[in-house]
Amino acid sequence: MLVIALKDLRQRLRDRSALVLGFIAPLAVAWLVSAAFGSTGSFHMDVGVVDRDGGQVAAGFQSFLRSPELSDLLTVTVVPSEAEARAKVDDGTLSAAFVVPEGFTPAVVAGGGRPITVLGSVDSTIATQVSTSLAASFTAQVETVRLSVATAVDAGAPHEHAAALAEAASRIPPPESVAAQSASTRTIDAISYYAPGMGIFFMLFAISFGSRGYFLERAGGTMERLDAAPITSGAVLLGKSLATFVYGLASLGTVALFTSLVFGADWGPWPAVVALVVALSLVLVGLTALVIALARTERQAEGLSSILVFGLVLLGGNFIFISAAPPLLRSLSLLTPNGWALRAFTDLAGGADWTAVVTPVLVLLAFALATGGAAVALRRRALTP
């Protein structure tokens, strides 16, 4: 059995495509994807303000934009004219710009109001939406203060105290607000998600190598010589399964170790990671055996492997953040072993302890038993006269 396994592993090592897909490609793709989406973890905008009013309320708007609550989100620059602000938004110097219209302060004091114009770009839709929300929030707060003062004056408060009343009303917090609160979990960066995602994706290509190699050996007469040797057919099957298992273990294990040490990917506690990698490697053995049992030729095995691999990765969420996917896709991902594994790796990277992998590991073992059992049943049925 060990001799057969070592022979298959030597063949894999001599096959450059197996080395590239199993070890080099997942590292390269994980790095590229994380580099492309890594900057999405933080968001900051450079905005401009064109003050065509020059009054107190317009100054209050600039103070609002420069408040400590927005300091991490905004960098505010005063721009002399609307034309210059538009040009800077168009060339990307500014994410968005606010134009406070002439007569803004007198209109607010008189009980009316004039809208603050937001200049945005189609290339910065999120910045435009955020800026529009900030302008609407400030306008709503101003209207709230104005109504509070008007109500107090109507109730008998002296008119000469209107300014003090307005200042007091502006300090009253809104009835509802959003506050940041820790959820006792870590934020997952892109490399910590896409490293396991790409590692599992390329690991599944071992199904094609294993099944295609089986039919090539059968076509070359190797299987007949093994059948004639003084070893059982079960030992031959176990030897080939062991080779697939070791290849999957080495492929995903190398990706986990390398991305942790070089790219700083957070895979979680290593004992839990090892349990998941071992369970996934057993699933790989079961899926390879199932493809061999279903196919009749090398070409059929290659086609079935491709359909299986791309079906699993598309449903399992290897290319997208599955937590941000629609509910239907999140549910469908649980029909795949890679979907369960990715969920477990995401939980571990988010700060969950080892118990978070207990259910996924059990599910993966069930996948391995189900596919392996189906392969054995199909093989026996095919050999039954």
VOGU-3710 file (C-alpha; in Angstrom, 3 decimals, decimal comma):
1> mlvialkdlr> 0,000/0,000/0,000  2,791/2,435/0,943  4,726/1,551/-2,194  1,703/2,382/-4,343  1,147/5,633/-2,454  4,796/6,672/-2,816  4,724/5,783/-6,504  1,663/8,016/-7,058  3,199/10,858/-5,067  6,404/10,672/-7,118
11> qrlrdrsalv> 4,298/10,960/-10,247  2,589/14,036/-8,823  5,908/15,652/-7,968  7,143/15,050/-11,518  3,991/16,665/-12,903  4,652/20,413/-12,979  0,970/21,244/-13,393  0,187/19,416/-10,140  2,879/21,388/-8,336  1,696/24,688/-9,769
21> lgfiaplava> -2,005/24,096/-9,027  -1,405/22,554/-5,626  1,199/24,900/-4,181  2,109/27,950/-6,282  -1,225/29,043/-7,776  -3,185/29,236/-4,486  -0,467/31,389/-2,920  -0,301/33,720/-5,902  -4,064/34,061/-6,334  -4,679/34,539/-2,604
31> wlvsaafgst> -2,101/37,333/-2,543  -3,502/38,996/-5,666  -7,112/38,868/-4,469  -6,240/40,120/-0,997  -4,171/42,934/-2,514  -7,113/43,906/-4,700  -9,667/43,906/-1,890  -7,448/44,583/1,091  -8,105/48,321/1,101  -11,850/47,789/1,568
41> gsfhmdvgvv> -11,380/47,221/5,284  -11,030/50,974/5,938  -12,817/53,923/4,380  -11,720/57,552/4,334  -12,796/60,510/2,221  -11,162/63,776/1,218  -14,020/66,267/0,896  -14,149/69,929/-0,034  -16,420/72,692/1,226  -17,411/75,710/-0,860
51> drdggqvaag> -18,817/78,307/1,523  -20,839/80,751/-0,582  -22,822/81,828/2,478  -20,209/82,940/5,003  -22,707/82,925/7,868  -22,791/81,259/11,265  -24,803/78,240/10,182  -22,379/77,578/7,315  -19,497/77,807/9,801  -21,385/75,379/12,012
61> fqsflrspel> -21,577/72,958/9,082  -17,792/73,037/8,690  -17,395/72,477/12,442  -19,744/69,506/12,119  -17,590/67,995/9,354  -14,435/68,548/11,438  -15,950/67,117/14,637  -14,021/64,354/16,453  -16,749/61,847/15,559  -15,969/62,287/11,848
71> sdlltvtvvp> -12,214/62,783/12,074  -11,465/59,169/11,077  -13,836/59,390/8,133  -13,213/62,839/6,659  -10,401/65,162/5,733  -11,982/68,570/5,032  -10,534/71,161/2,664  -11,996/74,605/1,938  -12,315/75,222/-1,810  -12,770/78,780/-3,142
81> seaearakvd> -15,305/78,082/-5,897  -17,807/75,499/-7,058  -16,034/75,178/-10,408  -12,752/74,311/-8,728  -14,521/71,842/-6,436  -16,165/70,170/-9,428  -12,812/69,880/-11,192  -11,169/68,285/-8,138  -14,029/65,808/-7,748  -13,832/64,889/-11,433
91> dgtlsaafvv> -10,065/64,303/-11,369  -10,278/62,307/-8,132  -8,447/64,791/-5,892  -11,594/65,025/-3,751  -14,009/62,183/-3,023  -16,912/64,657/-2,869  -17,591/68,337/-2,213  -20,265/70,332/-0,375  -21,549/73,632/-1,728  -23,249/75,795/0,920
101> pegftpavva> -25,484/78,194/-1,070  -25,687/81,946/-0,650  -28,278/83,019/1,893  -28,111/79,686/3,705  -27,791/81,210/7,193  -30,501/83,886/6,761  -32,862/81,271/5,346  -32,359/78,979/8,327  -32,774/81,852/10,823  -35,965/82,912/9,057
111> gggrpitvlg> -37,410/79,455/9,508  -36,826/78,202/6,014  -33,858/76,473/4,504  -31,830/75,956/1,376  -30,333/72,592/0,474  -26,602/71,945/0,623  -25,445/70,738/-2,777  -23,231/67,640/-2,879  -20,835/67,236/-5,800  -19,996/63,584/-6,447
121> svdstiatqv> -18,515/61,346/-9,076  -19,706/58,128/-10,669  -16,326/56,707/-9,717  -16,980/57,397/-5,997  -20,590/56,411/-5,476  -20,101/55,386/-1,851  -18,408/58,689/-1,014  -21,276/60,545/-2,690  -23,869/58,611/-0,716  -22,029/59,192/2,556
131> stslaasfta> -21,662/62,903/1,809  -25,345/63,216/0,941  -26,244/61,520/4,215  -23,979/63,891/6,171  -25,543/66,951/4,537  -29,048/65,614/5,220  -28,099/64,807/8,817  -26,825/68,346/9,433  -29,912/69,899/7,826  -32,181/67,708/9,966
141> qvetvrlsva> -30,281/68,704/13,115  -30,578/72,399/12,217  -34,315/71,991/11,632  -34,665/70,234/14,982  -32,936/73,115/16,774  -35,058/75,686/14,949  -38,291/73,917/15,901  -37,145/73,582/19,514  -36,434/77,317/19,788  -39,704/78,223/18,063
151> tavdagaphe> -41,628/75,993/20,459  -39,896/77,525/23,472  -40,587/81,077/22,266  -44,222/80,239/21,554  -44,460/78,841/25,097  -43,351/82,194/26,533  -39,560/82,191/26,482  -38,084/85,685/25,857  -37,007/86,367/22,265  -33,681/87,726/23,450
161> haaalaeaas> -32,835/84,260/24,802  -33,298/82,598/21,388  -29,559/82,321/20,746  -28,925/80,672/24,127  -31,880/78,358/23,561  -30,520/77,399/20,147  -27,096/76,645/21,614  -28,677/74,523/24,374  -30,863/72,663/21,871  -27,888/71,924/19,629
171> ripppesvaa> -26,185/70,111/22,528  -29,119/67,750/23,053  -28,233/64,348/21,596  -30,595/62,903/18,994  -33,168/60,391/20,259  -31,572/57,678/18,156  -27,961/57,348/17,106  -25,499/54,725/15,949  -22,750/53,845/18,414  -19,774/51,580/17,835
181> qsastrtida> -19,758/48,607/20,183  -17,317/45,748/20,344  -18,707/42,324/19,443  -15,749/40,530/21,057  -14,638/39,331/17,619  -11,773/40,247/15,325  -12,181/41,858/11,955  -11,241/39,438/9,181  -8,904/40,887/6,598  -8,984/39,834/2,960
191> isyyapgmgi> -5,951/37,544/3,084  -7,396/35,628/6,062  -10,495/34,814/3,994  -9,078/34,318/0,519  -6,066/32,241/1,633  -8,289/29,325/2,744  -10,708/30,035/-0,098  -8,040/29,764/-2,788  -6,224/26,957/-0,967  -9,373/24,811/-0,964
201> ffmlfaisfg> -10,173/25,743/-4,572  -6,826/24,579/-5,934  -6,749/21,613/-3,557  -9,896/20,304/-5,260  -7,996/20,049/-8,551  -6,415/16,925/-7,058  -9,701/15,196/-7,954  -8,848/15,631/-11,614  -5,246/14,483/-11,157  -6,255/11,405/-9,187
211> srgyflerag> -9,106/10,257/-11,422  -7,258/10,996/-14,661  -4,170/9,192/-13,395  -6,265/6,132/-12,592  -7,592/5,843/-16,121  -4,167/6,557/-17,647  -2,679/3,715/-15,601  -5,501/1,430/-16,635  -4,968/2,328/-20,291  -1,244/1,704/-19,921
221> gtmerldaap> -1,734/-1,710/-18,351  -0,406/-0,703/-14,914  -3,651/-1,620/-13,180  -3,633/-5,095/-14,708  -0,064/-5,651/-13,470  -1,093/-4,513/-9,992  -4,054/-6,896/-10,090  -1,695/-9,706/-11,014  0,681/-8,839/-8,149  0,341/-10,637/-4,787
231> itsgavllgk> -1,621/-7,769/-3,232  -5,320/-7,307/-2,760  -7,402/-4,833/-4,740  -8,226/-3,167/-1,421  -4,535/-2,438/-0,827  -4,267/-0,885/-4,288  -7,281/1,318/-3,576  -5,950/2,330/-0,152  -2,551/3,149/-1,615  -4,004/5,458/-4,212
241> slatfvygla> -6,348/7,024/-1,634  -3,387/7,626/0,672  -1,532/9,430/-2,117  -4,523/11,703/-2,756  -4,899/12,316/0,972  -1,219/13,270/1,412  -1,286/15,530/-1,659  -4,372/17,396/-0,361  -2,897/17,622/3,131  0,408/18,977/1,823
251> slgtvalfts> -1,255/21,433/-0,559  -3,638/23,104/1,891  -1,187/22,769/4,793  1,519/24,558/2,799  -0,881/27,363/1,863  -1,910/27,757/5,513  1,665/27,830/6,813  3,075/30,068/4,069  0,271/32,658/4,101  0,455/32,821/7,905
261> lvfgadwgpw> 4,193/33,391/8,010  4,618/35,592/4,926  1,292/37,409/4,436  0,108/37,453/8,062  -3,098/35,540/7,358  -4,995/34,575/10,492  -6,181/30,961/10,193  -7,019/30,557/13,884  -5,767/28,016/16,454  -3,529/25,489/14,706
271> pavvalvval> -5,017/22,299/16,253  -8,429/23,309/14,911  -6,900/24,232/11,538  -5,157/20,841/11,325  -8,441/19,052/12,102  -10,175/20,918/9,279  -7,363/20,293/6,795  -7,338/16,559/7,616  -11,127/16,338/7,275  -11,015/18,194/3,945
281> slvlvgltal> -8,303/15,858/2,676  -10,546/12,886/3,498  -13,361/14,571/1,552  -10,924/14,908/-1,336  -10,305/11,153/-1,252  -14,038/10,425/-1,248  -14,764/12,787/-4,145  -11,887/11,375/-6,207  -13,129/7,825/-5,658  -16,654/8,884/-6,621
291> vialarterq> -15,463/10,416/-9,912  -13,482/7,246/-10,698  -16,546/5,131/-9,974  -18,810/7,265/-12,165  -16,478/7,764/-15,135  -15,658/5,181/-17,781  -12,837/6,971/-19,584  -10,103/9,515/-18,883  -12,060/12,170/-20,771  -15,198/11,503/-18,730
301> aeglssilvf> -13,189/11,679/-15,512  -11,700/15,026/-16,506  -15,109/16,446/-17,434  -16,793/15,239/-14,250  -13,940/16,611/-12,152  -14,198/20,042/-13,740  -17,968/20,199/-13,247  -17,621/19,039/-9,650  -14,801/21,442/-8,736  -16,336/24,571/-10,242
311> glvllggnfi> -19,804/23,672/-8,949  -18,464/23,302/-5,423  -16,417/26,515/-5,404  -19,239/28,591/-6,926  -21,797/27,325/-4,418  -19,362/27,204/-1,513  -18,339/30,862/-1,727  -14,615/30,501/-2,395  -14,557/33,654/-4,540  -16,772/35,942/-2,450
321> fisaappllr> -17,318/36,825/1,183  -20,100/34,340/1,824  -21,266/36,277/4,919  -22,149/39,202/2,616  -23,922/36,999/0,077  -27,730/36,746/-0,231  -29,419/34,353/2,242  -30,165/31,813/-0,507  -26,489/31,565/-1,482  -25,454/31,271/2,168
331> slslltpngw> -27,878/28,369/2,566  -26,682/26,692/-0,630  -23,072/26,929/0,544  -23,920/24,537/3,377  -24,611/21,837/0,796  -20,907/21,784/-0,051  -17,946/20,565/2,030  -15,867/23,589/1,069  -18,717/25,865/2,236  -18,615/24,258/5,682
341> alraftdlag> -14,831/24,451/5,781  -14,801/28,124/4,789  -17,386/28,906/7,444  -15,196/27,226/10,036  -12,024/29,004/8,887  -13,905/32,338/8,948  -15,130/31,679/12,488  -11,604/30,830/13,628  -10,120/33,928/11,981  -12,864/36,003/13,622
351> gadwtavvtp> -11,791/34,930/17,099  -13,900/31,837/17,755  -12,301/29,042/19,801  -11,649/25,470/18,647  -15,188/24,309/19,468  -16,407/26,250/16,419  -14,936/23,571/14,147  -16,547/20,558/15,839  -19,715/20,598/13,751  -17,937/21,464/10,457
361> vlvllafala> -15,414/18,652/10,992  -18,220/16,168/11,674  -20,044/17,350/8,548  -16,863/17,001/6,477  -16,327/13,476/7,773  -19,933/12,698/6,843  -19,259/14,026/3,320  -16,158/11,825/3,098  -18,033/8,723/4,269  -21,009/9,405/1,979
371> tggaavalrr> -18,929/9,958/-1,164  -16,534/7,123/-0,369  -19,425/4,766/0,402  -21,189/5,732/-2,808  -17,993/5,093/-4,766  -17,569/1,627/-3,238  -21,218/0,777/-3,902  -20,985/1,904/-7,531  -17,730/-0,005/-8,021  -19,198/-3,240/-6,639
381> raltp> -22,277/-2,811/-8,790  -20,116/-2,327/-11,873  -18,087/-5,490/-11,105  -21,172/-7,602/-10,385  -21,899/-9,768/-13,419
//
